[in-house]
Amino acid sequence: MWKILKFVPSHKLSRVKLGVDAIRDTYYLLKPRAEAYIEAINIYRKGHHDYIDALHYTSALAENILFLTIDYEFIEFLKEHDYKVEGVTITPKELKGLLNRRAKALDFLA
């Protein structure tokens, strides 16, 4: 929402509503495990000073779900510190490719 406050003009706020509604209709609430909080602290103390990114990553890791990020520096940080990246983090470009492959597979099955 901070980015929206800075960059989205008033006449386009209906798109924000559309996005928030889509998130609420299709996402589920994730309650991070205690271990995710602790490991996020470890990541922070190793030098990545965005605790929320670290918590999102460790929660995805703990729940075996994908963590969508555009923070390529964070991905490199994770790799440099021997954290699992493959199968945990995904970038928008990778997500687009994944969705395209799934769509083609569904077309094939139809």
N, C-alpha and C positions, 0 to 999 in steps of 0.2 A: 504494500500500500504506500510505502514511502516513495517508491518510484512513480506510482500513479499520481501522487500529490505534486511531484516535480514535473512530470512530463506529459500527462494526459490532459488535454484541454477540456473545459467544461462541456462543450457540445458533444464530446465522445464518451461521457460517463455511462451512457446506456450500455456500452460494450463492457464496462467494468461490471455492471449488474449481470450481464450475460455470463461473464467469466465466473463470478462468485457463485451464481446459481448452478452453473455446470459443475463447479468443484463440490458444492454441497450435495448435489444429486448423484455424483459418481465416485466420490472419495469416501474413505472411512477414517474414523479417528484412530490414530495410532498412539498408544500409551507406552512410551519408551520404558524398557526394563531398566532397573537400577544399574546394571552392568554397562548399559549404553551411556548413562550419565558419567560414570566413572571413567570409561575409556575416552569419552569426549574431553574430559579434564586432562587425561594423559596426552591426547593430541594437542590440546591447547598449550600445555607445558613444554611440549617438544618444539613448539614454534609456530603453529598455525593459530593465529589469534582471532579467529572467528568461531567462537564456541558454538553458535547455532549451526553453522555448517558441519562442524565436528559431530554435534549431537544428531543431526539429520543422517549423516553418514553412518555413525555407529548404530543408530536405530535401524537403518536399512540392513546393515550387516547382521544384526541380531535377529531380525524378522525375515531374513532371506528375501528381501524385496529390492527393487532397483532404486537408486538415489540419482535423480535427475539434477545435473548441475552444469553451469556454464563456466565454472571456476576451474580452468585448466591448471592454474598454479596449485590449487588444492589437490587435484588429481596427481600432479607431479610430486607434491609434498608426501602424499600417501605412499606413492611408489618408492620414493627415497627412504621412507621409514618402514618399508616392508609390510605395509598394510595391503590387504586384498583389494584390488581395483576391478579386475576382470569379473564380470557377473554381479558386481555391486553398484558401480557407478555407470552412468550412461549420460552422454551429451545429447543435445537436441538433434545434431546431425545423425548420431547413432540411433536415436529413437525414431527418426524419420525412416531410416533404412529398415529398422526392425518392423515398423508398421507397414511399410511397403511390401516386405517379404511375407508378412502375415496376410495381407490383403491378397497377394498373388496366390498364396496357398489356399485361401478360402475360395477364390475364383476357380482354382483347379478342382476343388472338391465339389463345387456346385454343378 
